[in-house]
Amino acid sequence: MYSLLDSLIIVLLIFVRIVVRAGCLGLVFVVYFLQLIALGLRKKILATTLLAFGSRLVLRALGVQVFVLDEANSLAKKTSKPRIYLYNHQNPLDLFVIQGYLRIPSLTTAGLHLRWIFPLFSLSALNAGHVLMNHMDSFSRGASVHRASDVIRKYGKILIAPNGSLKTSILQRVSSSALVLAKKHQAVIVPLLFSYNNLEICEKDFYNPLVILLRRLQAPKAKIECRVGLSTDLDCPVDFRDREGFRRAVQAYYREQKESG
């Protein structure tokens, strides 16, 4: 059992944690608004750099450590073929990892939710190369694939969550958009595996970023690990029209990763 002194120490440590993280979060908003100023002055590269720095600060403010394991140096290596990265989107904080650490343009719905705490977030995300979509709107989903093509032509890569929604596991649903884009651009498909430690977020809070921020201020440290695979890890069908074969290949990979721990 805890003594009174132990309890007071615990309360004090939690208080210090909240103060430090709140201060860091305040710095996040300073950096974000500097990014908006840079965007307004048409300093697009500076704005993107500030957005990436702010994304790393967000995770630090929330007590989240990030580890990127890329043994083949796939993220930095330049290749003649475009790359389409897939990942098992499971956590609302994934976008900050993508923007802050991976620096890969992505297909994302974050513009629908983060605008409530980061004004004009959609403009910032578009400047960084992300494709914004509304997963509940069939027209938006279709148009986003066409915009993703433009991103691949410009950057040579894009990141896609084939499950399409936080509430739907990649073992339940796999969109064929990555396969369509791979065929169109003769691209290779590379899987990423996101795993989380001590970072449980209630499903009802998935699309409520303010609640997530407030609850993480006093929460224990957490970890997000991103493991970059190889294009040969996916047993993709030779026939690009085989969407069902693609779904099976993607789900087999992530199921095997989950079972192996």
QUIWO-V345617 format. One record per backbone hydrogen bond with DSSP energy under -1.0 kcal/mol. CO is the residue of the C=O (numbers start at 1). NH is the residue of the N-H. If there is no record, write none. Layout:
BEGIN
CO/NH ; CO/NH
END
This chain:
BEGIN
3/7 ; 4/8 ; 5/9 ; 6/10 ; 7/11 ; 8/12 ; 9/13 ; 10/14 ; 11/15 ; 12/16 ; 13/17 ; 14/18 ; 15/19 ; 16/20 ; 17/21 ; 18/22 ; 19/23 ; 20/24 ; 21/25 ; 22/26 ; 23/27 ; 24/28 ; 25/29 ; 26/30 ; 27/31 ; 28/32 ; 29/33 ; 30/34 ; 31/35 ; 32/36 ; 33/37 ; 34/38 ; 35/39 ; 36/40 ; 37/41 ; 38/43 ; 39/42 ; 42/44 ; 43/47 ; 44/48 ; 45/49 ; 46/50 ; 47/51 ; 48/52 ; 49/53 ; 50/54 ; 51/55 ; 52/56 ; 53/57 ; 54/58 ; 55/59 ; 56/60 ; 57/61 ; 58/62 ; 59/64 ; 60/63 ; 63/222 ; 65/224 ; 67/226 ; 69/228 ; 70/73 ; 73/77 ; 82/188 ; 83/158 ; 84/190 ; 85/160 ; 86/192 ; 87/89 ; 91/94 ; 93/97 ; 94/98 ; 95/99 ; 96/100 ; 97/101 ; 97/102 ; 98/103 ; 105/159 ; 106/131 ; 108/133 ; 109/112 ; 110/113 ; 110/114 ; 113/116 ; 114/117 ; 114/118 ; 118/121 ; 120/124 ; 121/125 ; 122/126 ; 123/127 ; 124/128 ; 125/130 ; 126/129 ; 131/108 ; 134/137 ; 137/141 ; 138/142 ; 139/143 ; 140/144 ; 141/145 ; 142/146 ; 143/147 ; 144/148 ; 145/149 ; 146/150 ; 147/151 ; 148/152 ; 149/153 ; 150/154 ; 151/155 ; 152/156 ; 156/83 ; 158/85 ; 159/107 ; 160/87 ; 161/164 ; 162/175 ; 165/168 ; 169/172 ; 169/173 ; 176/180 ; 177/181 ; 178/182 ; 179/183 ; 180/184 ; 181/185 ; 182/187 ; 188/84 ; 190/86 ; 191/229 ; 193/227 ; 195/225 ; 197/223 ; 202/205 ; 203/206 ; 205/208 ; 208/212 ; 209/213 ; 210/214 ; 211/215 ; 212/216 ; 222/65 ; 223/197 ; 224/67 ; 225/195 ; 226/69 ; 227/193 ; 230/233 ; 234/236 ; 239/242 ; 241/243 ; 242/246 ; 243/247 ; 244/248 ; 245/249 ; 246/250 ; 247/251 ; 248/252 ; 249/253 ; 250/254 ; 251/255 ; 252/256 ; 253/257 ; 254/258 ; 255/259 ; 256/260
END
